Amino acid sequence: MSATLAREVAGLYAGASRFARGYVGGKLRGDPASRAVLERAAARPFGVVADLGCGRGQLGLALLMAGRAQEVIGLDRDARKIAEAEAAAARLPARFTAGDLTADTVPDCDTALLIDVLYQLPAEAQRPVLAAVAGRARQRVLIRAFDPARGWRSTFGLAMERAGRLVRGDSNAIAPLPMEALAAPFRAAGFAVSVTPCWEGTPLPNVLLVAER
């Protein structure tokens, strides 16, 4: 992602907290997933995007400002982050809703994004979410996932996640599904699936799963 685009998107959050502004800019400039998603969209525009677990919504807004999405529908359980996303998107074709991905309906879309979301959910909740997304996304799905089969990277990533949960007082166990389990509902729905590393510059086992048809 260009520094100019990252700066322009961060500027939309002028009314948010200093932390939120710094977080948005840092994610857009430094997160390999942001670059990977924008590159995919440059090759084939995303149309109507459902950003599931969107947080503050910066990735969807970057797609809109780059002309690589027609509309963005964001869903996240953190109402405070959703409020920041809505304020930032005031003049853009985007709408953001606070809700639980495991309970709320996945919206119809051309492209669905699940960036660093699934492994945060209980294991038993992930498969129904995947099935719902496979049934609602018309063209493609992009998932930045935690791959539990990446050797030392997975061992390190699990330790980091567990330490973070301990600090936050989060009782949910980290539960990354194998890549084949993530891919299966999309293959069954007629998508072609690829998985590539998405950990540039980090020691983490993050990968990008892309399902397209």
C-alpha positions as CSV (number, residue, x, y, z in Angstrom):
1,M,0.0,0.0,0.0
2,S,1.3,3.4,-0.9
3,A,2.3,5.8,1.9
4,T,0.0,8.4,0.3
5,L,-3.1,6.1,0.5
6,A,-2.3,5.1,4.0
7,R,-2.0,8.8,5.0
8,E,-5.3,9.7,3.3
9,V,-7.2,6.9,5.0
10,A,-5.7,7.7,8.4
11,G,-6.8,11.3,7.9
12,L,-10.4,10.2,7.8
13,Y,-10.0,9.3,11.5
14,A,-9.1,12.9,12.6
15,G,-12.0,12.9,15.1
16,A,-10.9,9.6,16.7
17,S,-8.5,9.1,19.6
18,R,-4.7,9.5,19.1
19,F,-4.3,5.8,19.7
20,A,-6.9,5.0,17.0
21,R,-5.2,7.3,14.5
22,G,-1.9,5.7,15.1
23,Y,-3.2,2.2,14.9
24,V,-5.0,2.8,11.6
25,G,-1.9,4.3,10.0
26,G,0.4,1.6,11.3
27,K,-1.9,-1.2,10.2
28,L,-2.2,0.2,6.7
29,R,1.5,0.9,6.3
30,G,3.0,-2.1,8.0
31,D,0.6,-5.1,8.0
32,P,1.3,-7.6,5.1
33,A,-2.4,-8.4,4.9
34,S,-3.2,-4.8,4.0
35,R,-0.8,-4.9,1.1
36,A,-1.9,-8.3,0.0
37,V,-5.6,-7.4,-0.1
38,L,-5.0,-4.1,-2.0
39,E,-2.8,-6.0,-4.5
40,R,-5.5,-8.6,-5.1
41,A,-8.1,-5.8,-5.5
42,A,-5.9,-4.0,-8.1
43,A,-5.8,-7.1,-10.2
44,R,-9.6,-7.7,-9.9
45,P,-11.8,-5.0,-8.2
46,F,-13.8,-6.3,-5.2
47,G,-17.2,-4.9,-5.9
48,V,-19.4,-5.0,-2.8
49,V,-17.2,-6.0,0.1
50,A,-18.3,-7.5,3.4
51,D,-15.5,-6.9,5.9
52,L,-16.3,-9.4,8.7
53,G,-14.5,-8.5,12.0
54,C,-13.7,-5.1,10.4
55,G,-12.4,-3.4,13.6
56,R,-12.1,0.3,12.8
57,G,-12.8,-0.3,9.2
58,Q,-9.6,1.0,7.7
59,L,-9.0,-1.7,5.2
60,G,-12.4,-1.4,3.7
61,L,-12.1,2.4,3.5
62,A,-8.7,2.0,1.8
63,L,-10.3,-0.2,-0.8
64,L,-12.9,2.5,-1.5
65,M,-10.4,5.3,-1.6
66,A,-8.2,3.4,-4.0
67,G,-11.2,2.8,-6.3
68,R,-11.0,-1.0,-5.8
69,A,-14.4,-1.5,-4.1
70,Q,-17.9,-0.3,-4.9
71,E,-19.4,-0.5,-1.4
72,V,-18.2,-1.7,2.0
73,I,-20.4,-3.4,4.7
74,G,-18.5,-3.8,7.9
75,L,-19.4,-6.0,10.9
76,D,-17.6,-6.1,14.3
77,R,-18.5,-6.9,17.9
78,D,-16.7,-3.9,19.3
79,A,-19.2,-1.0,19.2
80,R,-16.5,1.6,20.0
81,K,-14.5,0.6,17.0
82,I,-17.6,0.6,14.8
83,A,-18.4,4.1,15.9
84,E,-15.0,5.2,14.8
85,A,-15.4,3.4,11.5
86,E,-18.8,5.1,10.9
87,A,-17.4,8.5,11.7
88,A,-14.4,8.0,9.3
89,A,-16.7,6.8,6.5
90,A,-19.1,9.7,6.6
91,R,-18.6,10.6,2.9
92,L,-18.0,7.2,1.5
93,P,-20.3,4.3,0.4
94,A,-19.8,2.3,3.6
95,R,-21.9,1.2,6.5
96,F,-20.7,-0.4,9.7
97,T,-22.7,-2.4,12.2
98,A,-21.9,-3.7,15.7
99,G,-22.8,-7.4,15.9
100,D,-21.6,-10.9,16.6
101,L,-20.3,-12.7,13.5
102,T,-21.4,-16.1,15.0
103,A,-25.0,-14.9,15.5
104,D,-25.7,-12.3,12.8
105,T,-26.4,-12.9,9.1
106,V,-23.5,-12.6,6.8
107,P,-24.5,-10.1,4.1
108,D,-24.6,-10.9,0.4
109,C,-21.5,-9.5,-1.2
110,D,-19.1,-9.9,-4.1
111,T,-16.1,-10.2,-1.8
112,A,-15.9,-11.3,1.8
113,L,-12.9,-10.4,4.0
114,L,-12.0,-12.3,7.2
115,I,-8.7,-10.8,8.4
116,D,-7.4,-12.2,11.7
117,V,-10.9,-13.1,12.8
118,L,-11.6,-16.9,12.6
119,Y,-9.0,-18.2,15.1
120,Q,-10.3,-15.7,17.7
121,L,-13.6,-17.6,17.7
122,P,-14.4,-20.8,19.5
123,A,-13.6,-23.8,17.4
124,E,-17.2,-24.9,17.2
125,A,-18.3,-21.5,15.9
126,Q,-15.8,-21.3,13.0
127,R,-17.3,-23.9,10.7
128,P,-20.8,-22.4,10.6
129,V,-19.3,-19.0,9.9
130,L,-17.2,-20.5,7.0
131,A,-20.4,-22.2,5.6
132,A,-22.3,-18.9,5.8
133,V,-19.6,-16.9,4.0
134,A,-19.3,-19.6,1.3
135,G,-23.0,-19.2,0.7
136,R,-23.1,-15.4,0.6
137,A,-19.9,-14.4,-1.3
138,R,-20.5,-14.4,-5.0
139,Q,-17.0,-14.1,-6.3
140,R,-14.2,-14.3,-3.7
141,V,-13.2,-14.7,-0.1
142,L,-10.0,-13.6,1.5
143,I,-9.0,-15.0,4.9
144,R,-5.9,-14.0,6.7
145,A,-5.6,-17.0,9.0
146,F,-3.3,-18.5,11.7
147,D,-1.8,-21.7,10.2
148,P,-1.2,-24.3,13.0
149,A,1.1,-26.3,10.8
150,R,4.0,-23.9,10.2
151,G,6.4,-25.4,12.6
152,W,8.3,-22.9,14.8
153,R,6.2,-20.0,13.6
154,S,3.1,-21.7,14.9
155,T,4.7,-22.6,18.2
156,F,5.8,-19.0,18.6
157,G,2.4,-17.6,17.5
158,L,0.5,-19.8,19.9
159,A,2.7,-18.6,22.8
160,M,2.2,-15.0,21.9
161,E,-1.6,-15.4,21.6
162,R,-1.8,-17.2,24.9
163,A,0.3,-14.5,26.6
164,G,-1.9,-11.8,25.2
165,R,-5.1,-13.5,26.4
166,L,-3.6,-13.8,29.9
167,V,-2.8,-10.1,29.9
168,R,-6.3,-9.1,28.7
169,G,-8.1,-11.6,31.0
170,D,-9.6,-13.3,27.9
171,S,-10.7,-16.8,28.8
172,N,-11.3,-17.9,25.2
173,A,-8.7,-20.5,24.0
174,I,-7.0,-19.9,20.7
175,A,-8.4,-22.4,18.2
176,P,-6.8,-22.2,14.7
177,L,-8.3,-24.7,12.3
178,P,-6.1,-26.6,9.8
179,M,-6.0,-25.0,6.3
180,E,-7.9,-27.9,4.8
181,A,-10.8,-27.3,7.2
182,L,-10.9,-23.6,6.2
183,A,-10.7,-24.5,2.5
184,A,-13.3,-27.3,2.4
185,P,-16.6,-25.3,2.5
186,F,-15.3,-23.1,-0.3
187,R,-14.2,-25.9,-2.5
188,A,-17.6,-27.6,-1.9
189,A,-19.2,-24.3,-3.1
190,G,-17.3,-24.3,-6.3
191,F,-14.4,-21.9,-5.4
192,A,-10.8,-22.5,-6.3
193,V,-8.6,-22.1,-3.2
194,S,-5.0,-21.0,-2.8
195,V,-3.0,-20.5,0.4
196,T,0.2,-18.3,0.5
197,P,2.4,-16.9,3.3
198,C,1.3,-13.5,4.7
199,W,3.8,-13.0,7.4
200,E,6.4,-10.7,5.8
201,G,8.7,-9.1,8.4
202,T,7.1,-11.1,11.3
203,P,7.8,-14.4,13.0
204,L,4.1,-15.4,12.9
205,P,2.4,-18.2,11.0
206,N,-0.1,-16.0,9.2
207,V,-1.2,-17.0,5.7
208,L,-3.7,-15.6,3.1
209,L,-6.3,-18.0,1.9
210,V,-8.0,-16.9,-1.3
211,A,-11.1,-18.6,-2.6
212,E,-12.3,-17.4,-6.1
213,R,-14.8,-18.4,-8.8
